[in-house]
């Protein structure tokens, strides 16, 4: 049976707002995103199964995928039967970097019509126990004079949708690096209120939504509900993480997502008022927030105290969400 090149079945995931990895997805389905990784990241996801509460705050992991080797491709091409190459597990090769290994993760943006996305890097420590001096110096330099130093968090990237102008605005890494402790609130306000003057601030790339129709901005009470939901989730995460010192998160991010399509927001809101039951699978929701990026994270049973820098980042993120609601009220956003 002749083989089909797996790469030809994959396309670029075009909603990535931060990170060095090139995320991909299946060309025929948006169920999952496919991310390059090393074996230890797969090990981290496997260990998470022992912590069901934490699993609710991260993308579901569906396993791994890798490119076929030349010998495997030859075997597939010459075989008359369907052949599935054997992929070593993390247990079989715990310290090895598997060739072209990728982890298949839940696509958090699935179901959103016009997702607004913010990647918030968390914690002051951005290098793990395996980093050499060159890596440590590089990461310290990257954090210098940014809100990583002053607030243990930094906006890594954003993508928002302006309903009034039917445009997507994308903010790259430089946008987040430009903020100080005193003005980072403006970045959060640009995320939640893209149709306001905050939305047009800073360096950004805009893309017209050719299929969109201009509408009024998202209703204030619905945006406030979204912000409150994010805040409440972060409070729960922070409390659990503080009580779980064995969890070492390094270089991880919070990924905030909310629905930017006015018609969908109104429909979901109506459904929520009429039905107290949780949304069914694939049913549109207003917002979601997850922890992502665990290439440098681990579970360490010897650790007896949680990283204070990580907790500081959560405290400041919660504070900023509360400030967003205060500004919304005072400025009638």
C-alpha positions, 0 to 999 in steps of 0.5 A: 500500500503506497504511503501518504506523506503526513506533512501533506495532511498538515497545514499551519495553525494560523491563530498562534500568537506567540512562541517559537514553535510552528503549530500545525493542524490537520487539513481536514479537521481542527480538533487538535493542534500539533506541536514540536516537542521533546520526550520530557514534554510528553512525560509531563502530560502523561504525569498530569493524569495523576492530577485530574483537577490540573487536567481541567486547566490544560489542553487534552493530550491525544498522544504523539506524532512523528515523521516517518524515517526513510526506512519506514517510508520504504517499508510502507511503499513496498508493503501490500498491507497497511503498516503503522510505524512503531513510535517509542514511548517516553518510558522506552526512551525517557532521556532521548529526543525522539526524531521529529516528535510532535505532541497532539493537543486539544485545539482550545480555539475550536468552536470559536467563530472569531477568537480573541486570543492573549498569550500571557507568559507566567513566572520570573524563572524562564529556564529549567534545571537543564539549562546551561550558562549560555541559555540562562544568560539569554533568558535573563537578558530577554526578561530584563527591563520587562514586566517579567522582572517587575510583575512575573508575567508578560504579554507574549502576543495577542490577536483580537477582533474589532466588530465595528471595523471587521478587522483582526488586530495582531500584536507581536512580542514587541508589544508586550515587551514595551510595557512597564508595571505602570502601563501594562493595564493598557495592553489588557484593555486593548485585548478586551475592548478592541473597538475602543481607543485602547485597541488602536494603540501600539504596533500592530498588524491588521487583517480585514475580515472579508466575510464580516459585517460591521456591528456594534461592539460586544455588550459591556455586561457580556465582556464584564462577565467574560473578565469575571470568568477569567478572574475566577478561574485564575483564583482557582488555579492559583489556590491549587498551584500554591497547595501543589509544590510538586508542580514546577511550571517554567516558561508556561503561559496562560492562554485567554480566549473569548468570542469576538463575533457579536452574533455568536456572543448574543446567541450563546448568552441567550442559551446561557439564560435559558439553560443552566446546563454546561455547554455540550461538546463543540457547542459555542462558548463565550470564553476559556483560559488554559495553561499551555507550553510545558517544554520546561515544566515537570512534576518534582516530588522533592519540591516542598515549596511553590515558586513565589515568582509564579504565584506573584504572576498569578496575583498580578494577573488577577489584579489586572483583571479587576482593574480592567473591570474598574476602568470599564465602569469608569470609562463606560467601555 
